[in-house]
């Protein structure tokens, strides 16, 4: 907590961007659906880790799902600039 100057400024900007992205996802129906689908897809990885039968399809790679979701979110015409 003892850091200041440029570090503090960058950290505050990063937090502001997170808040903007969160508010946009909450308010934009399209992005909310993208987030919901991502949340559900990543949740499937938790089920596989819990020992479900091997016959079930392999769970998606969570990082791959997140990267694809970010592309979709950034494709929104109303997505906040700089995020």
N, C-alpha and C positions, 0 to 999 in steps of 0.2 A: 504493500500500500504506500510505500515511500516513493514510488516513481512519480515523476511529474513531467511537464513539458510536452515534447512531441509524442512520447509513449502514451501519456494520459489522453492527449487529443485523439490519437488513432484508436485507442480503446473506446473512448466515448463515441466516436464515429461508428465503430463496429457495432456497438450496442444500439445506437440509433437506427442502423440499417436492419438489425435483427427485429427491432420493434416495428419498423415500417413493413418488413416482409410479413411478420405475424399478423399485423392489422390488415394487410392486403389479402392474405389467405382467408382471414375471417370474413372479410366483406365481399370478396369476389367469388361468385358461384362457381365459375370455371376452375379457379385455383383451389377452391375448397374441395371440389371433386377430385382434382389431381392429388391433393394432400391425403384425402380419405383413401383413395386407391393405393397410394404409397404406404400409408399406415397399415392397411389391411395386408398388403403384400409382404411387408417386413414382419408383420405379426405372424405370418405363416412360418417364418424361420424359427420362431419361438416354439411353435407346435412340434416341429421336427426335432428340435433339441429335447423335447419332453418325452421322446421315445415312441412316436407314432409308428404304425406298421411300415415296413419297407416298401410295400406295394404303392404307397402314395407317391405322387410325383415329387421330384426333388424340389426343395425350396429355392426360391431365387436368391441370388447373391445380394445381400442388403445394400452393399455399396453401389452395385450396378443399378439397383432399383432407385437409389437416391440420386445418382447422376442423371438417370433418365427423367426423374421427376423434376430436377432442377432445370433441365432443358425445357421441359413443358411449362414450368412456372415462368421462366424467363421469356417464353414465346408469347405470353399474355401482353396484349397491347397496353394494359394499365399497370404492368409490373413496375415497381419503383426503380428509378434510374440509379445505377451504381451498385446494384446488389447482384 
